[in-house]
Amino acid sequence: MSKINNINRRKFLEIFTGCSCGLAVSSCSTAPITDRKQLKLIPEYQLNAQAAQIYENVKSKTKLSDDEKQLTEIKDIGFRIEEAVSAYFYSKDLRDPTSNFQWEYILIDNDKIKNAWCMPGGKIAVYTGILEITKNKDGLAAVMGHEIAHAVAKHSIERASRALVFNVGTALADILTGGAISNSRRTGVDVPGMLRHFGIDNPFGRKQETEADYLGLIFASLAGFDIRESVKIWERMKVSKKGKEPPEWMSTHPSSTKRIQSLTAWIPEIIIEYPPIKKLS
């Protein structure tokens, strides 16, 4: 029986390795501007469609702000960044990564949440709580530029693809070890889960957040906003957290201090290399 199992495992490994290598090679690409190598195994249209459905659910079940003036400002900022991103890639004769986006903006009435997000396909939400941190149009543009950068760089696709590879790899390892991983989970010690969380997801999340910080500055600068305000945002955010940030290794985000340092170092270069760009028209 063990001999048969060994043969089956070996055969499975050969098939899996051949298929996964071919898939990985054909699905490798690079992030825009930074040229960081990425793995994309999930079709973009699939995530965009799922995001659109979730976004509609958020709109129907979440209290939206009736502050039309603030929402108009958010849309105006977003439109400027939209145009700047498209114009930049057009000027470089590159494919516009937002060409299939269906942009949309909502303002969620929640003063306790200091956040904003952008789903795949350009579905954006801003919480009223972040407005006390952004303070002004340039600050809000820095936050929105960061969130839009996540969608432009296809970070959700990348995360989903890496999760797929990890899950398949874990299943393979479980087979090859005779169920050792499944047995460890039943004892209450999820070794693969801990490895993924602290050793893979968190460091990778920080890498994506840092990339979004960098690209967000570029997009806001191209759109004509004062990106120096981004440093002030994180200074205010640091104060608002009252020293309660978790150690960086336990988080998917860089610390406020680290972000302030990085932004401060990038800003002079970005202002020079990515000045406001002319519109496509």
C-alpha positions in Angstrom: 0.0 0.0 0.0 2.8 2.5 0.9 4.5 1.7 -2.4 1.3 2.6 -4.3 0.9 5.7 -2.3 4.5 6.8 -3.0 3.9 6.2 -6.7 0.6 8.2 -6.6 2.3 11.0 -4.7 5.2 11.1 -7.1 2.9 11.1 -10.1 0.8 13.9 -8.6 3.9 15.9 -7.9 5.0 15.6 -11.5 1.6 16.6 -12.9 1.2 19.5 -10.4 4.7 20.8 -11.0 4.4 20.7 -14.8 1.0 22.4 -14.8 1.8 25.0 -12.2 5.1 26.0 -13.8 3.4 26.5 -17.1 0.6 28.5 -15.6 3.0 30.6 -13.5 5.2 31.5 -16.5 2.3 32.5 -18.6 0.7 34.6 -15.8 3.7 36.6 -14.7 3.6 40.3 -15.3 4.9 43.5 -13.8 3.3 46.3 -11.8 2.9 49.6 -13.6 5.8 52.1 -13.2 7.6 50.2 -10.4 8.1 47.1 -12.7 7.8 44.8 -9.7 7.2 41.2 -10.8 3.7 39.9 -10.2 1.8 36.6 -10.4 -1.7 36.9 -11.8 -3.6 33.7 -12.1 -7.2 35.1 -11.6 -8.9 36.8 -14.6 -9.3 40.5 -14.0 -12.8 40.6 -15.3 -13.8 38.0 -12.7 -12.6 40.1 -9.8 -14.1 43.2 -11.3 -17.5 41.6 -11.6 -17.3 40.3 -8.0 -16.2 43.7 -6.7 -19.1 45.4 -8.5 -21.6 43.1 -6.8 -20.1 43.6 -3.4 -20.0 47.4 -4.0 -23.8 47.4 -4.8 -24.3 45.5 -1.6 -22.3 48.0 0.4 -24.4 50.9 -1.1 -27.7 49.2 -0.2 -26.7 48.2 3.4 -24.5 51.0 4.5 -25.5 54.5 5.6 -24.3 56.9 2.9 -23.6 60.5 3.7 -26.1 63.2 2.4 -23.3 65.8 2.2 -23.5 66.4 -1.5 -20.8 69.1 -1.4 -18.3 66.7 0.1 -19.2 63.9 -2.3 -18.8 66.3 -5.2 -15.3 67.2 -4.1 -14.5 63.4 -3.8 -15.8 62.9 -7.4 -13.9 65.9 -8.7 -10.6 64.7 -7.1 -11.2 61.2 -8.4 -11.9 62.4 -11.9 -8.7 64.4 -12.0 -6.7 61.3 -10.9 -8.6 59.1 -13.4 -7.7 61.5 -16.3 -4.1 61.9 -15.1 -3.5 58.1 -14.9 -4.9 57.5 -18.4 -3.0 60.5 -19.8 0.2 59.3 -18.3 0.0 55.8 -19.8 -1.1 57.2 -23.1 1.9 59.5 -23.2 4.2 56.6 -22.6 2.4 54.5 -25.3 1.5 51.9 -22.7 -1.7 50.1 -22.1 -3.9 52.0 -19.7 -4.5 49.6 -16.7 -7.8 51.5 -16.0 -9.2 51.1 -19.5 -11.9 48.6 -18.3 -12.7 50.4 -15.1 -16.2 51.6 -14.3 -15.4 54.3 -11.9 -17.8 55.1 -9.0 -17.6 57.0 -5.7 -19.6 56.9 -2.5 -19.2 58.7 0.9 -20.0 56.5 3.8 -21.4 58.2 6.9 -19.2 56.8 9.6 -17.0 59.1 11.7 -15.4 56.3 13.6 -13.7 54.7 10.6 -10.7 56.6 9.3 -10.4 54.9 6.0 -11.1 54.7 2.3 -10.8 51.9 -0.2 -10.9 51.2 -3.9 -12.1 47.8 -5.2 -11.0 46.2 -8.4 -12.5 48.1 -11.4 -12.5 51.5 -9.7 -15.3 51.2 -7.1 -14.3 53.7 -4.4 -15.6 54.5 -0.9 -14.5 57.2 1.4 -15.5 57.2 5.1 -16.4 60.5 6.7 -14.0 59.6 9.6 -11.0 60.1 7.3 -11.9 63.7 6.5 -10.7 64.9 9.9 -7.3 63.4 9.0 -7.1 64.6 5.4 -8.3 68.1 6.3 -8.2 69.5 2.7 -8.4 68.7 -1.0 -4.7 67.8 -1.3 -4.8 65.5 1.7 -7.9 63.8 0.4 -6.2 63.4 -3.0 -3.2 61.7 -1.4 -5.5 59.2 0.3 -7.5 58.5 -2.8 -4.4 58.3 -4.9 -3.1 55.6 -2.6 -6.4 53.6 -2.8 -6.6 54.0 -6.6 -3.0 52.8 -6.8 -4.1 49.5 -5.3 -6.6 49.0 -8.1 -4.3 50.2 -10.9 -1.5 47.9 -9.7 -4.0 45.0 -9.6 -3.1 44.2 -6.0 -6.3 42.2 -5.4 -5.7 40.0 -8.3 -2.1 39.4 -7.1 -3.3 38.5 -3.5 -6.0 36.1 -4.8 -3.4 34.5 -7.1 -0.9 34.0 -4.3 -3.6 32.6 -2.0 -4.5 30.1 -4.7 -0.9 29.0 -5.1 -0.5 28.7 -1.3 -3.7 26.7 -0.9 -2.8 24.3 -3.6 0.8 24.0 -2.3 -0.5 23.3 1.2 -2.8 20.6 -0.1 0.1 19.1 -2.0 2.3 19.1 1.0 -0.4 17.5 3.1 -0.7 14.7 0.6 3.1 14.2 0.4 3.4 14.1 4.2 0.5 11.7 4.7 -1.8 14.2 6.2 0.6 15.8 8.7 -0.8 19.3 8.1 -4.4 18.2 8.6 -3.4 16.4 11.8 -1.7 19.5 13.2 -4.8 21.6 12.6 -7.0 19.1 14.4 -4.7 19.5 17.5 -5.3 23.2 17.4 -1.9 24.3 16.0 -2.4 25.7 12.5 1.2 25.8 11.5 0.5 26.6 7.8 -1.9 29.3 8.8 0.6 30.9 11.1 3.3 30.6 8.5 1.1 32.2 5.9 -0.1 35.0 8.1 3.2 36.2 9.7 5.7 34.9 7.1 3.9 35.6 3.8 0.7 37.6 4.0 1.9 40.3 6.4 5.3 41.0 4.6 3.6 40.9 1.2 0.8 43.2 2.4 3.4 45.7 3.6 5.1 45.5 0.2 1.8 46.3 -1.6 1.0 49.1 0.8 4.4 50.7 0.2 4.0 50.4 -3.5 0.5 52.0 -3.3 2.0 54.8 -1.2 4.6 55.4 -3.9 2.2 55.1 -6.9 -0.4 57.1 -5.1 2.0 60.0 -4.8 2.8 59.8 -8.5 -0.9 59.8 -9.5 -1.8 62.7 -7.2 1.2 64.6 -8.5 0.3 63.9 -12.1 -3.2 65.2 -11.3 -1.8 68.5 -10.0 -2.2 68.1 -6.2 0.3 69.1 -3.6 1.7 65.7 -2.5 3.6 67.2 0.4 0.3 67.1 2.3 0.7 63.3 2.5 3.4 63.5 5.2 1.1 65.7 7.3 -1.7 63.1 6.9 0.4 60.4 8.4 1.6 62.7 11.1 -2.0 63.3 12.1 -2.8 59.6 11.7 0.0 58.7 14.1 -1.4 61.1 16.6 -4.9 59.8 16.2 -3.7 56.2 17.0 -2.3 57.4 20.3 0.7 55.0 20.1 -1.6 51.9 19.8 -0.2 50.7 16.5 0.8 47.0 16.5 4.4 45.9 15.9 5.0 46.2 12.1 5.7 42.4 11.7 2.2 41.7 13.0 0.6 44.1 10.5 -0.1 44.1 6.8 0.7 47.8 6.8 4.0 49.7 7.4 4.0 51.7 10.6 3.1 55.4 10.5 6.7 56.3 11.3 8.0 54.2 8.4 5.5 55.7 6.0 6.4 59.2 7.0 10.1 58.5 6.3 9.4 56.9 3.0 7.0 59.6 1.8 9.5 62.3 2.8 12.2 60.6 0.8 10.1 60.1 -2.3 8.4 63.5 -2.6 11.2 65.6 -4.0 12.0 63.1 -6.7 8.3 62.6 -7.7 7.6 66.3 -7.9 10.4 66.6 -10.4 9.8 63.4 -12.4 6.0 63.3 -12.4 4.7 66.9 -12.7 1.1 67.7 -13.6 0.3 66.1 -16.9 -1.8 67.5 -19.7 -5.2 65.9 -20.2 -5.8 63.6 -23.1 -8.1 66.2 -24.7 
